[in-house]
Amino acid sequence: MIEISFAIVALALFAVILFTGIGRSDVWRAMVAPLASIIGSGFLVSAPLLGRELGGFAILGIAGLCAFAWMIGGAVRYNIMQVEPMLEQTPPPRQIAVLERLSTFTLFFAYVISVAYYLALLGAFVMKEVTGNGDPVMAKVIATALLALIGWLGWSGGLRQVIRLESGVVALKLAIIGGFLAALAIYSGELLADGASITPPEPHGDWGSVPVLLGMLIMVQGFETSRFLGAEFDRPTRVRTMRLAQFASTVIYVAFFALLSPLMAEAIQGSGETAVMDAALVVSPLLPLALTFGAVASQFSAGVADAIGGAGLAQGATRRLNGHQVYPVLVFISALVLWETDIYGVIALASRAFAVYYMLQCVIAAVATIKAGGQGVAVAWRVFLALSCAAVAVFGIPAE
């Protein structure tokens, strides 16, 4: 019953997304990039990490992260509508231009780190499925080989061909997630029918959990990609689809945590970043394989997308480097991050890097609000968000 339901829901969602007007609409095409990043690797690692730190409060933790990301997204959306026209002026306002250039360099390094993050998880998922254990060294070897492949594809110009598959990969990922949620719902229903408990573990956590929670911002990152789709979509479309992507991802995350409640104890006790695979095995032997397939496809796609994004940012910011020069540098730095940290360290490091970028975007929004004669409340709010992002960058720690 569970396997059949999983297959029906996954196939139905995949067909609806790709073979109806939804998949051909501008709204979907504009949502693909932010949705691909927000519902990425964080989906599988979020539950065990937050579960270990907060127990039954894990669902509040993910809801809080999504709410924080939504508020930061508000500043980014303001910049799409108000700051982008300022930057197109000749000359642009000096303060805003300098801050924007600094944030561009920051985002480049954030993307470099996130490439290592995506591929490290991909290697871990592959090793878990192939060998039954998460050998960290072999996982890094796999990730390094894929980094070399991305570097070669970027050097040769073939990376753009890979990213054209992103819409299909995102549809596949969402279909597998939808099927997984349906399987979890049926599993919970069967437990209730048998009189078993589906409540989550005992809630716990203290002030020491806050820095760990801050270090997980990367899990709900990705909405900022809407800022860089100006060549394809107008500003109102990008703002609208960023909101839709963040709303959809929040619903998916919260539903996932709610439905995983009866398996949260297994996820907490599982092995590292592949703990959800261990929990899924309790529901059905089919689910870990399906999740691995979806995770590998989405991880590589997200890694490629961030590599292209990072290379584009470096070229635009320096105005000197070309693609042949950028990709080897990007891959080399990603490889250093990969081998010098474990997956939990990479998550915290990537969260810090993106937090600095978001801080600068909030500062830009505050400066632009002042220049536009905006209200003091709006300025104070954006300054508060900037300080909150600075706190993530300073105090966020690995969830080990």
Secondary structure, 3 states (H helix, E strand, C coil): CHHHHHHHHHHHHHHHHHCCHHHHCHHHHHHHHHHHHHCCCHHHHHHHHHHHHHHHHHHHHHHHHHHHHHHHHHHHHHHHHHHHHHHCCCCCCHHHHHHHHHHHHHHHHHHHHHHHHHHHHHHHHHHHHHHCCCCHHHHHHHHHHHHHHHHHHHHHCCHHHHHCCHHHHHHHHHHHHHHHHHHHHHHHHHHHHCCCCCCCCCCCCCCCHHHHHHCCHHHHCCHHHHHHCCCCCCHHHHHHHHHHHHHHHHHHHHHHHHHCHHHHHHHHHCCHHHHHHHHHHHHCCHHHHHHHHHHHHHHHHHHHHHHHHHHHHHHHHHCCCCHHHHHHHHHHHHHHHHHHCCHHHHHHHHHHHHHHHHHHHHHHHHHHHHHCCCCHHHHHHHHHHHHHHHHHHHHCCCCC
